[in-house]
Amino acid sequence: MTVLMISQVLLWAVVIVLGMICLALARQVGVLHERLAPAGALAMNQNVKAGDAAPSAPVATLDGRTIMFGENKRWKSELLFFLSPDCPVCKTLLPALKSFQKTEKDWLDITFASDGEVASHEAFVAAENLDPSRYFVSEQLGRAFGVSKLPYAVLIGEDGKIASLGLVNTREHLESLVEAKERGVASIQDYMKKRNQ
């Protein structure tokens, strides 16, 4: 009977110690979670940066017009979204972009940009129900903005200057571009660096 009681006491002691260890781990996870900042869109561009004037480049729209991007006056901000018809991540972001267009239409226009064969873009625009007048096909535009990976987005303010830009893989990354513009910083990463200094 004594051995049984000793084993019970030891087991309860082990359970209590394990419970305390679990609480300590949960606390550490909470501390780490607080320290991790939202990633936001990854700004990895060397050609242009926030605050620069948006570069000009000739673009052809899918409705047949040729315009010089960057030289038209803006009454709204513009989100320039670089994509490819065969990019699966780009396709997953289209519903978020359409939602943005509806909810933020008072201050934001969304324009799509890509390069390559016009026929594949026309089929893509028809399949995804996009506006062909807001879809540019221009390799020069991508080069002017220094786009090296897709999907990539650039938020251009009403003043024609780049408000924020970066590689976007999720809706949160898209929202981080708007948040960076509202806070007057180049990116959420820059905001977090300034806040932690």
NORNOR-V655152 format. One record per helix or strand. SS is the DSSP state (H for helix, E for strand). FROM is the first residue (numbers start at 1). LEN is the number of residues. If there is no record, write none. Layout:
ss:SS from:FROM len:LEN
ss:SS from:FROM len:LEN
//
This chain:
ss:H from:2 len:34
ss:E from:42 len:1
ss:E from:53 len:1
ss:E from:57 len:5
ss:E from:66 len:4
ss:E from:77 len:6
ss:H from:88 len:16
ss:E from:108 len:7
ss:H from:118 len:11
ss:H from:132 len:3
ss:E from:135 len:3
ss:H from:139 len:7
ss:E from:152 len:5
ss:E from:161 len:7
ss:H from:171 len:13
ss:H from:188 len:9
//
